[in-house]
């Protein structure tokens, strides 16, 4: 998990040219984590798709600033 954080930090600092390399590294770490934890990648993608359907995705690049509790 520390490697995932390390790669994510590197991605935030990457220029446009190197971003794809850092994203590939992140994907590699995610695949390793799913394998170690016996999580099928198809299941991970299903959950990702369901969350996007229920909560929306990141395509609009909106940032949640606060949440009001009821």
mmCIF file as Biopython writes it, N, C-alpha, C and O atoms, coordinates in Angstrom:
data_model
#
loop_
_atom_site.group_PDB
_atom_site.id
_atom_site.type_symbol
_atom_site.label_atom_id
_atom_site.label_alt_id
_atom_site.label_comp_id
_atom_site.label_asym_id
_atom_site.label_entity_id
_atom_site.label_seq_id
_atom_site.pdbx_PDB_ins_code
_atom_site.Cartn_x
_atom_site.Cartn_y
_atom_site.Cartn_z
_atom_site.occupancy
_atom_site.B_iso_or_equiv
_atom_site.auth_seq_id
_atom_site.auth_asym_id
_atom_site.pdbx_PDB_model_num
ATOM 1   N N  . UNK A ? 1  ? 0.825   -1.192  0.000   1.0 0.0 1  A 1 
ATOM 2   C CA . UNK A ? 1  ? 0.000   0.000   0.000   1.0 0.0 1  A 1 
ATOM 3   C C  . UNK A ? 1  ? 0.871   1.259   0.000   1.0 0.0 1  A 1 
ATOM 4   O O  . UNK A ? 1  ? 0.501   2.278   -0.583  1.0 0.0 1  A 1 
ATOM 5   N N  . UNK A ? 2  ? 2.013   1.181   0.649   1.0 0.0 2  A 1 
ATOM 6   C CA . UNK A ? 2  ? 2.921   2.325   0.638   1.0 0.0 2  A 1 
ATOM 7   C C  . UNK A ? 2  ? 3.413   2.614   -0.779  1.0 0.0 2  A 1 
ATOM 8   O O  . UNK A ? 2  ? 3.605   3.770   -1.154  1.0 0.0 2  A 1 
ATOM 9   N N  . UNK A ? 3  ? 3.614   1.562   -1.554  1.0 0.0 3  A 1 
ATOM 10  C CA . UNK A ? 3  ? 4.058   1.745   -2.939  1.0 0.0 3  A 1 
ATOM 11  C C  . UNK A ? 3  ? 2.971   2.434   -3.760  1.0 0.0 3  A 1 
ATOM 12  O O  . UNK A ? 3  ? 3.276   3.246   -4.633  1.0 0.0 3  A 1 
ATOM 13  N N  . UNK A ? 4  ? 1.726   2.120   -3.490  1.0 0.0 4  A 1 
ATOM 14  C CA . UNK A ? 4  ? 0.616   2.771   -4.196  1.0 0.0 4  A 1 
ATOM 15  C C  . UNK A ? 4  ? 0.614   4.267   -3.908  1.0 0.0 4  A 1 
ATOM 16  O O  . UNK A ? 4  ? 0.445   5.077   -4.820  1.0 0.0 4  A 1 
ATOM 17  N N  . UNK A ? 5  ? 0.798   4.629   -2.661  1.0 0.0 5  A 1 
ATOM 18  C CA . UNK A ? 5  ? 0.857   6.040   -2.278  1.0 0.0 5  A 1 
ATOM 19  C C  . UNK A ? 5  ? 2.059   6.711   -2.938  1.0 0.0 5  A 1 
ATOM 20  O O  . UNK A ? 5  ? 1.948   7.821   -3.458  1.0 0.0 5  A 1 
ATOM 21  N N  . UNK A ? 6  ? 3.194   6.040   -2.914  1.0 0.0 6  A 1 
ATOM 22  C CA . UNK A ? 6  ? 4.406   6.593   -3.535  1.0 0.0 6  A 1 
ATOM 23  C C  . UNK A ? 6  ? 4.185   6.868   -5.030  1.0 0.0 6  A 1 
ATOM 24  O O  . UNK A ? 6  ? 4.539   7.932   -5.537  1.0 0.0 6  A 1 
ATOM 25  N N  . UNK A ? 7  ? 3.602   5.900   -5.712  1.0 0.0 7  A 1 
ATOM 26  C CA . UNK A ? 7  ? 3.359   6.075   -7.152  1.0 0.0 7  A 1 
ATOM 27  C C  . UNK A ? 7  ? 2.322   7.161   -7.416  1.0 0.0 7  A 1 
ATOM 28  O O  . UNK A ? 7  ? 2.438   7.909   -8.386  1.0 0.0 7  A 1 
ATOM 29  N N  . UNK A ? 8  ? 1.316   7.248   -6.560  1.0 0.0 8  A 1 
ATOM 30  C CA . UNK A ? 8  ? 0.300   8.296   -6.725  1.0 0.0 8  A 1 
ATOM 31  C C  . UNK A ? 8  ? 0.920   9.678   -6.552  1.0 0.0 8  A 1 
ATOM 32  O O  . UNK A ? 8  ? 0.591   10.604  -7.293  1.0 0.0 8  A 1 
ATOM 33  N N  . UNK A ? 9  ? 1.798   9.818   -5.594  1.0 0.0 9  A 1 
ATOM 34  C CA . UNK A ? 9  ? 2.485   11.097  -5.388  1.0 0.0 9  A 1 
ATOM 35  C C  . UNK A ? 9  ? 3.338   11.436  -6.608  1.0 0.0 9  A 1 
ATOM 36  O O  . UNK A ? 9  ? 3.369   12.585  -7.050  1.0 0.0 9  A 1 
ATOM 37  N N  . UNK A ? 10 ? 4.022   10.441  -7.144  1.0 0.0 10 A 1 
ATOM 38  C CA . UNK A ? 10 ? 4.824   10.681  -8.338  1.0 0.0 10 A 1 
ATOM 39  C C  . UNK A ? 10 ? 3.940   11.123  -9.503  1.0 0.0 10 A 1 
ATOM 40  O O  . UNK A ? 10 ? 4.336   11.983  -10.290 1.0 0.0 10 A 1 
ATOM 41  N N  . UNK A ? 11 ? 2.757   10.546  -9.616  1.0 0.0 11 A 1 
ATOM 42  C CA . UNK A ? 11 ? 1.836   10.927  -10.696 1.0 0.0 11 A 1 
ATOM 43  C C  . UNK A ? 11 ? 1.394   12.376  -10.554 1.0 0.0 11 A 1 
ATOM 44  O O  . UNK A ? 11 ? 1.233   13.077  -11.553 1.0 0.0 11 A 1 
ATOM 45  N N  . UNK A ? 12 ? 1.196   12.828  -9.326  1.0 0.0 12 A 1 
ATOM 46  C CA . UNK A ? 12 ? 0.763   14.216  -9.137  1.0 0.0 12 A 1 
ATOM 47  C C  . UNK A ? 12 ? 1.849   15.210  -9.529  1.0 0.0 12 A 1 
ATOM 48  O O  . UNK A ? 12 ? 1.557   16.369  -9.826  1.0 0.0 12 A 1 
ATOM 49  N N  . UNK A ? 13 ? 3.097   14.760  -9.528  1.0 0.0 13 A 1 
ATOM 50  C CA . UNK A ? 13 ? 4.222   15.636  -9.860  1.0 0.0 13 A 1 
ATOM 51  C C  . UNK A ? 13 ? 4.679   15.502  -11.310 1.0 0.0 13 A 1 
ATOM 52  O O  . UNK A ? 13 ? 5.515   16.278  -11.774 1.0 0.0 13 A 1 
ATOM 53  N N  . UNK A ? 14 ? 4.131   14.520  -12.024 1.0 0.0 14 A 1 
ATOM 54  C CA . UNK A ? 14 ? 4.594   14.238  -13.387 1.0 0.0 14 A 1 
ATOM 55  C C  . UNK A ? 14 ? 4.090   15.285  -14.370 1.0 0.0 14 A 1 
ATOM 56  O O  . UNK A ? 14 ? 2.985   15.813  -14.237 1.0 0.0 14 A 1 
ATOM 57  N N  . UNK A ? 15 ? 4.927   15.569  -15.357 1.0 0.0 15 A 1 
ATOM 58  C CA . UNK A ? 15 ? 4.472   16.446  -16.428 1.0 0.0 15 A 1 
ATOM 59  C C  . UNK A ? 15 ? 3.624   15.624  -17.404 1.0 0.0 15 A 1 
ATOM 60  O O  . UNK A ? 15 ? 3.506   14.407  -17.264 1.0 0.0 15 A 1 
ATOM 61  N N  . UNK A ? 16 ? 3.047   16.293  -18.377 1.0 0.0 16 A 1 
ATOM 62  C CA . UNK A ? 16 ? 2.150   15.625  -19.320 1.0 0.0 16 A 1 
ATOM 63  C C  . UNK A ? 16 ? 2.819   14.442  -20.020 1.0 0.0 16 A 1 
ATOM 64  O O  . UNK A ? 16 ? 2.171   13.435  -20.305 1.0 0.0 16 A 1 
ATOM 65  N N  . UNK A ? 17 ? 4.088   14.567  -20.289 1.0 0.0 17 A 1 
ATOM 66  C CA . UNK A ? 17 ? 4.827   13.539  -21.001 1.0 0.0 17 A 1 
ATOM 67  C C  . UNK A ? 17 ? 5.036   12.277  -20.159 1.0 0.0 17 A 1 
ATOM 68  O O  . UNK A ? 17 ? 4.976   11.163  -20.680 1.0 0.0 17 A 1 
ATOM 69  N N  . UNK A ? 18 ? 5.277   12.454  -18.877 1.0 0.0 18 A 1 
ATOM 70  C CA . UNK A ? 18 ? 5.597   11.321  -17.999 1.0 0.0 18 A 1 
ATOM 71  C C  . UNK A ? 18 ? 4.390   10.782  -17.239 1.0 0.0 18 A 1 
ATOM 72  O O  . UNK A ? 18 ? 4.489   9.754   -16.569 1.0 0.0 18 A 1 
ATOM 73  N N  . UNK A ? 19 ? 3.265   11.460  -17.336 1.0 0.0 19 A 1 
ATOM 74  C CA . UNK A ? 19 ? 2.078   11.028  -16.589 1.0 0.0 19 A 1 
ATOM 75  C C  . UNK A ? 19 ? 1.672   9.612   -16.961 1.0 0.0 19 A 1 
ATOM 76  O O  . UNK A ? 19 ? 1.321   8.825   -16.081 1.0 0.0 19 A 1 
ATOM 77  N N  . UNK A ? 20 ? 1.709   9.270   -18.236 1.0 0.0 20 A 1 
ATOM 78  C CA . UNK A ? 20 ? 1.299   7.928   -18.651 1.0 0.0 20 A 1 
ATOM 79  C C  . UNK A ? 20 ? 2.191   6.847   -18.031 1.0 0.0 20 A 1 
ATOM 80  O O  . UNK A ? 20 ? 1.722   5.751   -17.723 1.0 0.0 20 A 1 
ATOM 81  N N  . UNK A ? 21 ? 3.453   7.157   -17.853 1.0 0.0 21 A 1 
ATOM 82  C CA . UNK A ? 21 ? 4.372   6.203   -17.222 1.0 0.0 21 A 1 
ATOM 83  C C  . UNK A ? 21 ? 4.006   6.002   -15.762 1.0 0.0 21 A 1 
ATOM 84  O O  . UNK A ? 21 ? 3.997   4.874   -15.269 1.0 0.0 21 A 1 
ATOM 85  N N  . UNK A ? 22 ? 3.705   7.085   -15.075 1.0 0.0 22 A 1 
ATOM 86  C CA . UNK A ? 22 ? 3.336   6.988   -13.668 1.0 0.0 22 A 1 
ATOM 87  C C  . UNK A ? 22 ? 1.999   6.277   -13.500 1.0 0.0 22 A 1 
ATOM 88  O O  . UNK A ? 22 ? 1.821   5.498   -12.563 1.0 0.0 22 A 1 
ATOM 89  N N  . UNK A ? 23 ? 1.061   6.542   -14.400 1.0 0.0 23 A 1 
ATOM 90  C CA . UNK A ? 23 ? -0.231  5.849   -14.340 1.0 0.0 23 A 1 
ATOM 91  C C  . UNK A ? 23 ? -0.069  4.352   -14.590 1.0 0.0 23 A 1 
ATOM 92  O O  . UNK A ? 23 ? -0.756  3.542   -13.969 1.0 0.0 23 A 1 
ATOM 93  N N  . UNK A ? 24 ? 0.834   3.984   -15.493 1.0 0.0 24 A 1 
ATOM 94  C CA . UNK A ? 24 ? 1.123   2.569   -15.736 1.0 0.0 24 A 1 
ATOM 95  C C  . UNK A ? 24 ? 1.703   1.923   -14.478 1.0 0.0 24 A 1 
ATOM 96  O O  . UNK A ? 24 ? 1.380   0.778   -14.160 1.0 0.0 24 A 1 
ATOM 97  N N  . UNK A ? 25 ? 2.553   2.653   -13.769 1.0 0.0 25 A 1 
ATOM 98  C CA . UNK A ? 25 ? 3.110   2.141   -12.514 1.0 0.0 25 A 1 
ATOM 99  C C  . UNK A ? 25 ? 2.008   1.938   -11.479 1.0 0.0 25 A 1 
ATOM 100 O O  . UNK A ? 25 ? 2.000   0.935   -10.765 1.0 0.0 25 A 1 
ATOM 101 N N  . UNK A ? 26 ? 1.085   2.881   -11.399 1.0 0.0 26 A 1 
ATOM 102 C CA . UNK A ? 26 ? -0.032  2.757   -10.454 1.0 0.0 26 A 1 
ATOM 103 C C  . UNK A ? 26 ? -0.861  1.532   -10.795 1.0 0.0 26 A 1 
ATOM 104 O O  . UNK A ? 26 ? -1.237  0.764   -9.909  1.0 0.0 26 A 1 
ATOM 105 N N  . UNK A ? 27 ? -1.145  1.348   -12.077 1.0 0.0 27 A 1 
ATOM 106 C CA . UNK A ? 27 ? -1.928  0.186   -12.503 1.0 0.0 27 A 1 
ATOM 107 C C  . UNK A ? 27 ? -1.205  -1.107  -12.151 1.0 0.0 27 A 1 
ATOM 108 O O  . UNK A ? 27 ? -1.837  -2.074  -11.726 1.0 0.0 27 A 1 
ATOM 109 N N  . UNK A ? 28 ? 0.098   -1.133  -12.320 1.0 0.0 28 A 1 
ATOM 110 C CA . UNK A ? 28 ? 0.894   -2.309  -11.964 1.0 0.0 28 A 1 
ATOM 111 C C  . UNK A ? 28 ? 0.779   -2.615  -10.469 1.0 0.0 28 A 1 
ATOM 112 O O  . UNK A ? 28 ? 0.623   -3.772  -10.078 1.0 0.0 28 A 1 
ATOM 113 N N  . UNK A ? 29 ? 0.855   -1.586  -9.647  1.0 0.0 29 A 1 
ATOM 114 C CA . UNK A ? 29 ? 0.730   -1.777  -8.193  1.0 0.0 29 A 1 
ATOM 115 C C  . UNK A ? 29 ? -0.683  -2.263  -7.841  1.0 0.0 29 A 1 
ATOM 116 O O  . UNK A ? 29 ? -0.840  -3.156  -7.008  1.0 0.0 29 A 1 
ATOM 117 N N  . UNK A ? 30 ? -1.687  -1.691  -8.459  1.0 0.0 30 A 1 
ATOM 118 C CA . UNK A ? 30 ? -3.066  -2.120  -8.196  1.0 0.0 30 A 1 
ATOM 119 C C  . UNK A ? 30 ? -3.247  -3.582  -8.578  1.0 0.0 30 A 1 
ATOM 120 O O  . UNK A ? 30 ? -3.868  -4.347  -7.840  1.0 0.0 30 A 1 
ATOM 121 N N  . UNK A ? 31 ? -2.711  -3.971  -9.722  1.0 0.0 31 A 1 
ATOM 122 C CA . UNK A ? 31 ? -2.807  -5.375  -10.130 1.0 0.0 31 A 1 
ATOM 123 C C  . UNK A ? 31 ? -2.109  -6.291  -9.133  1.0 0.0 31 A 1 
ATOM 124 O O  . UNK A ? 31 ? -2.612  -7.374  -8.834  1.0 0.0 31 A 1 
ATOM 125 N N  . UNK A ? 32 ? -0.966  -5.872  -8.619  1.0 0.0 32 A 1 
ATOM 126 C CA . UNK A ? 32 ? -0.257  -6.678  -7.619  1.0 0.0 32 A 1 
ATOM 127 C C  . UNK A ? 32 ? -1.073  -6.793  -6.334  1.0 0.0 32 A 1 
ATOM 128 O O  . UNK A ? 32 ? -1.158  -7.871  -5.746  1.0 0.0 32 A 1 
ATOM 129 N N  . UNK A ? 33 ? -1.667  -5.695  -5.901  1.0 0.0 33 A 1 
ATOM 130 C CA . UNK A ? 33 ? -2.484  -5.712  -4.684  1.0 0.0 33 A 1 
ATOM 131 C C  . UNK A ? 33 ? -3.698  -6.620  -4.857  1.0 0.0 33 A 1 
ATOM 132 O O  . UNK A ? 33 ? -4.046  -7.373  -3.948  1.0 0.0 33 A 1 
ATOM 133 N N  . UNK A ? 34 ? -4.342  -6.552  -6.021  1.0 0.0 34 A 1 
ATOM 134 C CA . UNK A ? 34 ? -5.512  -7.415  -6.242  1.0 0.0 34 A 1 
ATOM 135 C C  . UNK A ? 34 ? -5.094  -8.883  -6.273  1.0 0.0 34 A 1 
ATOM 136 O O  . UNK A ? 34 ? -5.807  -9.738  -5.747  1.0 0.0 34 A 1 
ATOM 137 N N  . UNK A ? 35 ? -3.954  -9.182  -6.879  1.0 0.0 35 A 1 
ATOM 138 C CA . UNK A ? 35 ? -3.483  -10.574 -6.916  1.0 0.0 35 A 1 
ATOM 139 C C  . UNK A ? 35 ? -3.168  -11.088 -5.519  1.0 0.0 35 A 1 
ATOM 140 O O  . UNK A ? 35 ? -3.576  -12.192 -5.154  1.0 0.0 35 A 1 
ATOM 141 N N  . UNK A ? 36 ? -2.449  -10.299 -4.741  1.0 0.0 36 A 1 
ATOM 142 C CA . UNK A ? 36 ? -2.081  -10.708 -3.375  1.0 0.0 36 A 1 
ATOM 143 C C  . UNK A ? 36 ? -3.324  -10.966 -2.531  1.0 0.0 36 A 1 
ATOM 144 O O  . UNK A ? 36 ? -3.346  -11.883 -1.711  1.0 0.0 36 A 1 
ATOM 145 N N  . UNK A ? 37 ? -4.356  -10.152 -2.738  1.0 0.0 37 A 1 
ATOM 146 C CA . UNK A ? 37 ? -5.581  -10.272 -1.942  1.0 0.0 37 A 1 
ATOM 147 C C  . UNK A ? 37 ? -6.650  -11.121 -2.617  1.0 0.0 37 A 1 
ATOM 148 O O  . UNK A ? 37 ? -7.796  -11.162 -2.171  1.0 0.0 37 A 1 
ATOM 149 N N  . UNK A ? 38 ? -6.264  -11.796 -3.694  1.0 0.0 38 A 1 
ATOM 150 C CA . UNK A ? 38 ? -7.161  -12.697 -4.430  1.0 0.0 38 A 1 
ATOM 151 C C  . UNK A ? 38 ? -8.465  -12.015 -4.830  1.0 0.0 38 A 1 
ATOM 152 O O  . UNK A ? 38 ? -9.553  -12.574 -4.686  1.0 0.0 38 A 1 
ATOM 153 N N  . UNK A ? 39 ? -8.324  -10.795 -5.335  1.0 0.0 39 A 1 
ATOM 154 C CA . UNK A ? 39 ? -9.459  -10.022 -5.835  1.0 0.0 39 A 1 
ATOM 155 C C  . UNK A ? 39 ? -9.406  -10.078 -7.357  1.0 0.0 39 A 1 
ATOM 156 O O  . UNK A ? 39 ? -8.479  -9.535  -7.958  1.0 0.0 39 A 1 
ATOM 157 N N  . UNK A ? 40 ? -10.383 -10.723 -7.993  1.0 0.0 40 A 1 
ATOM 158 C CA . UNK A ? 40 ? -10.367 -10.765 -9.452  1.0 0.0 40 A 1 
ATOM 159 C C  . UNK A ? 40 ? -10.494 -9.353  -10.039 1.0 0.0 40 A 1 
ATOM 160 O O  . UNK A ? 40 ? -11.307 -8.554  -9.576  1.0 0.0 40 A 1 
ATOM 161 N N  . UNK A ? 41 ? -9.694  -9.060  -11.048 1.0 0.0 41 A 1 
ATOM 162 C CA . UNK A ? 41 ? -9.709  -7.735  -11.660 1.0 0.0 41 A 1 
ATOM 163 C C  . UNK A ? 41 ? -11.083 -7.436  -12.258 1.0 0.0 41 A 1 
ATOM 164 O O  . UNK A ? 41 ? -11.506 -6.281  -12.284 1.0 0.0 41 A 1 
ATOM 165 N N  . UNK A ? 42 ? -11.777 -8.461  -12.735 1.0 0.0 42 A 1 
ATOM 166 C CA . UNK A ? 42 ? -13.128 -8.255  -13.262 1.0 0.0 42 A 1 
ATOM 167 C C  . UNK A ? 42 ? -14.077 -7.784  -12.163 1.0 0.0 42 A 1 
ATOM 168 O O  . UNK A ? 42 ? -14.932 -6.929  -12.391 1.0 0.0 42 A 1 
ATOM 169 N N  . UNK A ? 43 ? -13.917 -8.349  -10.975 1.0 0.0 43 A 1 
ATOM 170 C CA . UNK A ? 43 ? -14.753 -7.930  -9.836  1.0 0.0 43 A 1 
ATOM 171 C C  . UNK A ? 43 ? -14.460 -6.483  -9.469  1.0 0.0 43 A 1 
ATOM 172 O O  . UNK A ? 43 ? -15.375 -5.713  -9.179  1.0 0.0 43 A 1 
ATOM 173 N N  . UNK A ? 44 ? -13.183 -6.115  -9.484  1.0 0.0 44 A 1 
ATOM 174 C CA . UNK A ? 44 ? -12.790 -4.739  -9.198  1.0 0.0 44 A 1 
ATOM 175 C C  . UNK A ? 44 ? -13.429 -3.786  -10.203 1.0 0.0 44 A 1 
ATOM 176 O O  . UNK A ? 44 ? -13.952 -2.739  -9.822  1.0 0.0 44 A 1 
ATOM 177 N N  . UNK A ? 45 ? -13.387 -4.141  -11.473 1.0 0.0 45 A 1 
ATOM 178 C CA . UNK A ? 45 ? -13.993 -3.307  -12.508 1.0 0.0 45 A 1 
ATOM 179 C C  . UNK A ? 45 ? -15.509 -3.224  -12.362 1.0 0.0 45 A 1 
ATOM 180 O O  . UNK A ? 45 ? -16.101 -2.172  -12.605 1.0 0.0 45 A 1 
ATOM 181 N N  . UNK A ? 46 ? -16.140 -4.333  -11.966 1.0 0.0 46 A 1 
ATOM 182 C CA . UNK A ? 46 ? -17.595 -4.320  -11.732 1.0 0.0 46 A 1 
ATOM 183 C C  . UNK A ? 46 ? -17.954 -3.337  -10.622 1.0 0.0 46 A 1 
ATOM 184 O O  . UNK A ? 46 ? -18.909 -2.570  -10.750 1.0 0.0 46 A 1 
ATOM 185 N N  . UNK A ? 47 ? -17.196 -3.362  -9.545  1.0 0.0 47 A 1 
ATOM 186 C CA . UNK A ? 47 ? -17.451 -2.457  -8.420  1.0 0.0 47 A 1 
ATOM 187 C C  . UNK A ? 47 ? -17.216 -1.015  -8.844  1.0 0.0 47 A 1 
ATOM 188 O O  . UNK A ? 47 ? -17.991 -0.128  -8.488  1.0 0.0 47 A 1 
ATOM 189 N N  . UNK A ? 48 ? -16.149 -0.775  -9.605  1.0 0.0 48 A 1 
ATOM 190 C CA . UNK A ? 48 ? -15.861 0.568   -10.116 1.0 0.0 48 A 1 
ATOM 191 C C  . UNK A ? 48 ? -17.026 1.081   -10.950 1.0 0.0 48 A 1 
ATOM 192 O O  . UNK A ? 48 ? -17.466 2.219   -10.780 1.0 0.0 48 A 1 
ATOM 193 N N  . UNK A ? 49 ? -17.528 0.234   -11.855 1.0 0.0 49 A 1 
ATOM 194 C CA . UNK A ? 49 ? -18.650 0.627   -12.713 1.0 0.0 49 A 1 
ATOM 195 C C  . UNK A ? 49 ? -19.915 0.902   -11.901 1.0 0.0 49 A 1 
ATOM 196 O O  . UNK A ? 49 ? -20.645 1.851   -12.188 1.0 0.0 49 A 1 
ATOM 197 N N  . UNK A ? 50 ? -20.175 0.075   -10.891 1.0 0.0 50 A 1 
ATOM 198 C CA . UNK A ? 50 ? -21.356 0.261   -10.045 1.0 0.0 50 A 1 
ATOM 199 C C  . UNK A ? 50 ? -21.266 1.564   -9.258  1.0 0.0 50 A 1 
ATOM 200 O O  . UNK A ? 50 ? -22.251 2.293   -9.140  1.0 0.0 50 A 1 
ATOM 201 N N  . UNK A ? 51 ? -20.082 1.855   -8.722  1.0 0.0 51 A 1 
ATOM 202 C CA . UNK A ? 51 ? -19.894 3.104   -7.966  1.0 0.0 51 A 1 
ATOM 203 C C  . UNK A ? 51 ? -20.068 4.319   -8.868  1.0 0.0 51 A 1 
ATOM 204 O O  . UNK A ? 51 ? -20.640 5.328   -8.455  1.0 0.0 51 A 1 
ATOM 205 N N  . UNK A ? 52 ? -19.576 4.221   -10.094 1.0 0.0 52 A 1 
ATOM 206 C CA . UNK A ? 52 ? -19.747 5.321   -11.044 1.0 0.0 52 A 1 
ATOM 207 C C  . UNK A ? 52 ? -21.228 5.531   -11.337 1.0 0.0 52 A 1 
ATOM 208 O O  . UNK A ? 52 ? -21.704 6.664   -11.412 1.0 0.0 52 A 1 
ATOM 209 N N  . UNK A ? 53 ? -21.945 4.430   -11.500 1.0 0.0 53 A 1 
ATOM 210 C CA . UNK A ? 53 ? -23.387 4.509   -11.773 1.0 0.0 53 A 1 
ATOM 211 C C  . UNK A ? 53 ? -24.135 5.131   -10.596 1.0 0.0 53 A 1 
ATOM 212 O O  . UNK A ? 53 ? -25.010 5.975   -10.792 1.0 0.0 53 A 1 
ATOM 213 N N  . UNK A ? 54 ? -23.796 4.721   -9.389  1.0 0.0 54 A 1 
ATOM 214 C CA . UNK A ? 54 ? -24.502 5.184   -8.187  1.0 0.0 54 A 1 
ATOM 215 C C  . UNK A ? 54 ? -24.073 6.567   -7.711  1.0 0.0 54 A 1 
ATOM 216 O O  . UNK A ? 54 ? -24.900 7.337   -7.222  1.0 0.0 54 A 1 
ATOM 217 N N  . UNK A ? 55 ? -22.799 6.887   -7.848  1.0 0.0 55 A 1 
ATOM 218 C CA . UNK A ? 55 ? -22.261 8.112   -7.259  1.0 0.0 55 A 1 
ATOM 219 C C  . UNK A ? 55 ? -21.710 9.098   -8.271  1.0 0.0 55 A 1 
ATOM 220 O O  . UNK A ? 55 ? -21.352 10.224  -7.926  1.0 0.0 55 A 1 
ATOM 221 N N  . UNK A ? 56 ? -21.645 8.667   -9.518  1.0 0.0 56 A 1 
ATOM 222 C CA . UNK A ? 56 ? -21.040 9.520   -10.534 1.0 0.0 56 A 1 
ATOM 223 C C  . UNK A ? 56 ? -19.557 9.245   -10.622 1.0 0.0 56 A 1 
ATOM 224 O O  . UNK A ? 56 ? -18.962 8.657   -9.718  1.0 0.0 56 A 1 
ATOM 225 N N  . UNK A ? 57 ? -18.978 9.671   -11.704 1.0 0.0 57 A 1 
ATOM 226 C CA . UNK A ? 57 ? -17.558 9.435   -11.908 1.0 0.0 57 A 1 
ATOM 227 C C  . UNK A ? 57 ? -16.763 10.714  -11.743 1.0 0.0 57 A 1 
ATOM 228 O O  . UNK A ? 57 ? -17.211 11.674  -11.118 1.0 0.0 57 A 1 
ATOM 229 N N  . UNK A ? 58 ? -15.593 10.702  -12.309 1.0 0.0 58 A 1 
ATOM 230 C CA . UNK A ? 58 ? -14.692 11.844  -12.196 1.0 0.0 58 A 1 
ATOM 231 C C  . UNK A ? 58 ? -14.495 12.558  -13.526 1.0 0.0 58 A 1 
ATOM 232 O O  . UNK A ? 58 ? -13.630 13.426  -13.645 1.0 0.0 58 A 1 
ATOM 233 N N  . UNK A ? 59 ? -15.298 12.194  -14.533 1.0 0.0 59 A 1 
ATOM 234 C CA . UNK A ? 59 ? -15.114 12.756  -15.863 1.0 0.0 59 A 1 
ATOM 235 C C  . UNK A ? 59 ? -15.328 14.269  -15.909 1.0 0.0 59 A 1 
ATOM 236 O O  . UNK A ? 59 ? -14.691 14.961  -16.703 1.0 0.0 59 A 1 
ATOM 237 N N  . UNK A ? 60 ? -16.217 14.782  -15.066 1.0 0.0 60 A 1 
ATOM 238 C CA . UNK A ? 60 ? -16.486 16.221  -15.071 1.0 0.0 60 A 1 
ATOM 239 C C  . UNK A ? 60 ? -15.479 16.993  -14.229 1.0 0.0 60 A 1 
ATOM 240 O O  . UNK A ? 60 ? -15.496 18.223  -14.202 1.0 0.0 60 A 1 
ATOM 241 N N  . UNK A ? 61 ? -14.599 16.263  -13.539 1.0 0.0 61 A 1 
ATOM 242 C CA . UNK A ? 61 ? -13.521 16.855  -12.733 1.0 0.0 61 A 1 
ATOM 243 C C  . UNK A ? 61 ? -14.057 17.778  -11.640 1.0 0.0 61 A 1 
ATOM 244 O O  . UNK A ? 61 ? -13.454 18.808  -11.337 1.0 0.0 61 A 1 
ATOM 245 N N  . UNK A ? 62 ? -15.191 17.402  -11.052 1.0 0.0 62 A 1 
ATOM 246 C CA . UNK A ? 62 ? -15.766 18.172  -9.961  1.0 0.0 62 A 1 
ATOM 247 C C  . UNK A ? 62 ? -15.127 17.746  -8.644  1.0 0.0 62 A 1 
ATOM 248 O O  . UNK A ? 62 ? -14.720 16.595  -8.482  1.0 0.0 62 A 1 
ATOM 249 N N  . UNK A ? 63 ? -15.044 18.667  -7.724  1.0 0.0 63 A 1 
ATOM 250 C CA . UNK A ? 63 ? -14.444 18.396  -6.426  1.0 0.0 63 A 1 
ATOM 251 C C  . UNK A ? 63 ? -15.489 18.650  -5.349  1.0 0.0 63 A 1 
ATOM 252 O O  . UNK A ? 63 ? -16.081 19.727  -5.290  1.0 0.0 63 A 1 
ATOM 253 N N  . UNK A ? 64 ? -15.713 17.651  -4.495  1.0 0.0 64 A 1 
ATOM 254 C CA . UNK A ? 64 ? -16.638 17.799  -3.377  1.0 0.0 64 A 1 
ATOM 255 C C  . UNK A ? 64 ? -15.980 18.658  -2.310  1.0 0.0 64 A 1 
ATOM 256 O O  . UNK A ? 64 ? -14.893 18.339  -1.829  1.0 0.0 64 A 1 
ATOM 257 N N  . UNK A ? 65 ? -16.638 19.742  -1.946  1.0 0.0 65 A 1 
ATOM 258 C CA . UNK A ? 65 ? -16.062 20.661  -0.967  1.0 0.0 65 A 1 
ATOM 259 C C  . UNK A ? 65 ? -16.556 20.385  0.451   1.0 0.0 65 A 1 
ATOM 260 O O  . UNK A ? 65 ? -15.804 20.570  1.408   1.0 0.0 65 A 1 
ATOM 261 N N  . UNK A ? 66 ? -17.800 19.947  0.604   1.0 0.0 66 A 1 
ATOM 262 C CA . UNK A ? 66 ? -18.311 19.621  1.920   1.0 0.0 66 A 1 
ATOM 263 C C  . UNK A ? 66 ? -19.523 18.721  1.801   1.0 0.0 66 A 1 
ATOM 264 O O  . UNK A ? 66 ? -20.111 18.574  0.730   1.0 0.0 66 A 1 
ATOM 265 N N  . UNK A ? 67 ? -19.882 18.123  2.922   1.0 0.0 67 A 1 
ATOM 266 C CA . UNK A ? 67 ? -21.060 17.274  3.015   1.0 0.0 67 A 1 
ATOM 267 C C  . UNK A ? 67 ? -21.820 17.706  4.250   1.0 0.0 67 A 1 
ATOM 268 O O  . UNK A ? 67 ? -21.246 17.826  5.332   1.0 0.0 67 A 1 
ATOM 269 N N  . UNK A ? 68 ? -23.112 17.938  4.087   1.0 0.0 68 A 1 
ATOM 270 C CA . UNK A ? 68 ? -23.938 18.284  5.240   1.0 0.0 68 A 1 
ATOM 271 C C  . UNK A ? 68 ? -24.588 17.032  5.778   1.0 0.0 68 A 1 
ATOM 272 O O  . UNK A ? 68 ? -25.144 16.229  5.028   1.0 0.0 68 A 1 
ATOM 273 N N  . UNK A ? 69 ? -24.511 16.874  7.088   1.0 0.0 69 A 1 
ATOM 274 C CA . UNK A ? 69 ? -25.136 15.704  7.721   1.0 0.0 69 A 1 
ATOM 275 C C  . UNK A ? 69 ? -26.550 16.081  8.110   1.0 0.0 69 A 1 
ATOM 276 O O  . UNK A ? 69 ? -26.834 17.221  8.477   1.0 0.0 69 A 1 
ATOM 277 N N  . UNK A ? 70 ? -27.420 15.104  8.021   1.0 0.0 70 A 1 
ATOM 278 C CA . UNK A ? 70 ? -28.838 15.347  8.380   1.0 0.0 70 A 1 
ATOM 279 C C  . UNK A ? 70 ? -29.096 15.012  9.805   1.0 0.0 70 A 1 
ATOM 280 O O  . UNK A ? 70 ? -30.224 15.154  10.278  1.0 0.0 70 A 1 
#
